Amino acid sequence: MTQGTSRSSCTSKVIYGTALSERMSYALENPASADLMVVAYLHERLRQLDESYDLEASTGLLGTAGQLHGQVKFLRENAASPRVRRALYEVEADSATFMGQLVWDVSQRRDHHAPLGYFEEAVNAARHARDPSTESYATLRIAYVALYGEKNPGRGVTLAEQAAEAAKLVSPSLTGLSLLHVAEGHAMTGATNECEAALRKAEDQFDRVHADDVAASYYSVNEFNRLAGSCYLFLGLPERAEPILRMTTRALAAKKKSQAIALGNLTLALIRQGKLDEAASAMHRTIDAVELTRGGGGLNLAFSAGRELRQWRQEPWAQEINDRLLALMAAI
């Protein structure tokens, strides 16, 4: 490609983007005019925000995501074309799921009511759009609130099983991811056999993933290992969790919020084996990751590890960690 051709291509993209933006502005003033080009614009904006999730603090994304979600709902409520309305329901399902994720993060996973409202909205929109993959993922997000927020593993397992059932015919990836959380819910109650049976079923899904599985990016070997390590930690087997979590923390370097959770669990696994020097090092890495992203999952695990280190609070290395945790708390 010549320099002139490159400039021409860039100019065309700018003109096209400007035209889409103007079309969007017109649709917001005349919502009955919304068409599939407007839907595509909204979908692309949401995709860009979603890509930023693992790299930016949720507080910095919430305003833009909230504005976008409001626009999607407004246009869907006023769309004249049934085809456009259904396409907007698809975007709304994704947007509501993302909003629930952000709101829960920003509250450090303390506010369950608002995120659940968004996730339930997402399930409803996905059903209108006849989109079982998005319905499954939103249901799984409700299971996360039950497992990690409400601390209700029984309800979490039931919801994760519902998510797996919804995904069964369309997405082996979401089926596998849901089964991982079924396993973790069983681990929380100390049910080793049920946990390991669910892990085996989740692992089997890797052989079934196909090219049309739109949720394939959600389910990776790294995600499997992260959840398997967490399961063994809940089962009181830190020596089994440690090597899995070590491998996972290295592999998740590009996904900082997930890496922070894995590092927090690794810290706990090391503390519970009495490997204090290694635990201190892992704890500093956990705090580094949480400072960057402010992810609710990593933040809660960092404070959990801090509580387990209290018995060594007179030690200089433990005091240094405590000072960092206090500074982190003050910055929230």
Secondary structure, DSSP 8 states (H G I E B T S, - for coil): --HHHHHHHHHHHHHHHHHHHHHHHHHHHSGGG--HHHHHHHHHHHHHHHHHTTTS-HHHHHHHHHHHHHHHHHHHHH-S-HHHHHHHHHHHHHHHHHHHHHHHHHTTT---HHHHHHHHHHHHHHHHTT-HHHHHHHHHHHHHIIIIIS--HHHHHHHHHHHHHHHTTT-HHHHHHHHHHHHHHHHHTT-HHHHHHHHHHHHHGGGG--TT-TTGGG--HHHHHHHHHHHHHHTT-HHHHHHHHHHHHHHTTT-HHHHHHHHHHHHHHHHTTT-HHHHHHHHHHHHHHHHHH--HHHHHHHHHHHHHTGGGTTSHHHHHHHHHHHHHHHH-
